[in-house]
Amino acid sequence: MQKKVIFTAAITGAGDTTEKSPHVPVTPEAIAESAIEAAKAGAAIAHIHVRDPKTGKLSHDTNLFREVVERVRESDTDVILNLTAGGGGDWVPNAENPLTAGEGTDIQRPEERHEPVGELLPEICTLDCGSVNFGEQIYMSPTHWLRRQAALIQKSGVKPELECFDTGQVRFANQLKSEGLIDGDPLFQFCLGIPWAAEADAETMLTMRNKVSDHAHWTAFGIGRQQLPMAAQSVLLGGHVRVGLEDNLYLEKGVLGTNAQLVDKAVSMIDKLGPKPMSPSEAREQLGLRNPHGKAE
């Protein structure tokens, strides 16, 4: 185990969760405020999606991302911003003609996925490292698109968080590094428990961990009731932690929580194992991130 652990709060996500919990933030103001509260509870990183303020559904609007970024950066609470760049990957086959897109399909080209990142320059953005069965739909991220997107991220100076939903995606992420498309020590996120990708269990996490280099940084998360067990397992295997309402709505069975409460519970749990939460400043130094505040770390 490491002596200090980086906690990430995944603030709102893109799923249909707003009707399941009143704590899921929707407006830019609410998303920013929830990120700030999570940071005060111990999160060094806030992972950001945005939603249409009128419908609560997923949005790719750069202006909504901009408002969240500006609100967080203008606050008196420091937190590393990690913007999603994996939106616009949902393919739902048309039942009558599988060669055409069905209702719910939302596909963006690499350049479109990168637009908020290129304009707003967060410290980190996600790079989903392959296609996968995602519930009843397909998440599409073909390799030639990923190479294009990785090059755009690299040019922007933002660090990619290599989101891996299965072992083949870890393999491809390593390939991106070998091709020179990933600068510095890579940062992995193992995404566990999504139907029908990698399982949320110790064996799967250990397998994925063993396939990255010794110099790589990595985090793992589980969804739903596996969120806290996978957080503890990640720390025991030498990784970092992600919790938050994107992946899980409950503090315990039947009790809905906020992002700050989920972070606080994870920090308290990990504290009993020994490691302490890393500050945003310490996390920037460890991960090799630039400081958007323009101050020396």
C-alpha positions, 0 to 999 in steps of 0.5 A: 500500500501507498502511504498517501492515496489520491481520491477522485470524486465522479460527480454526476456521470451521464446515466439516467440517475437524476430521477433516482436521487435528488443529490445527483447534480444537474446544473453547472452551478450544482455540479461545481458546488458538488465538486467543491464539497467533495474536495473539502471532504478529501477528494483531490480530483473531480471527474466532470460530466455535464447535463442539460439543465432543462432535461437532466440528460447527458450534454456535450455543450462546451459552454456548460463545461466552461461554466463548471470549470470557471466556478470551480477554479474561481472558488477558494477550494483547490481540486484537480479537474478531470473532464470526460472526453468519452461522451458521444460513444453510444451505439444502439443498433436499430432492431429492424436494420442493424446497419443503422443507428437506433434510438438513443445512439449518440456518436461523436468523432474524436475531434468533437469529443476533444473540443471541451478539453482543447478549449478549457485545458483541464489537468486531466481528461479521460480516454476510453481505451476501446469499444465494449458491450455496455448494458444493452448498447455498445460503447464505440471507441475504435482504435484509429479514433483513439489514436487520433484522440490521444494525439489531440490530448497530447498536443493540448498538454492535458494528461489522459486518464486511460479508462479501461473496461477490460483487459484488452483495453489495458493492452491497447493503452500500453500500445498507445504508450509504446507508440509515443502517444502518451507522455510521462508515466501513464495514468490508468482507471480500471472500470469494474462491474459494468455489464458486460465488461470486466467484473468487480472482483479482486482477481480481475483488478489484480490481473489488470494491475499486473498488465501495467508498467511499474511506473504507471499510476492506477485507480480502480472503481466498482459500480453500485454496491461494489463501490466501497469494496473495490475502493478498499481492494484498490488501496490494498493492491497499491492503487488509488480510489474513485467514488461518487454519484456517477457510479453509485447513489447509496451510502448504505442499503436504502440510504442515498448519499451526496458526493461529499458523503461518499468521499468522506465515507471512503476516506474514513474507511481507507484511514483505518487501513493506514493511507491518508488522502493526498492533497491536490498539490501533492497529486499534481506533483505525483502525476506530473500535472501542470498547475492551472492556477499558475503557482509553483507546486 
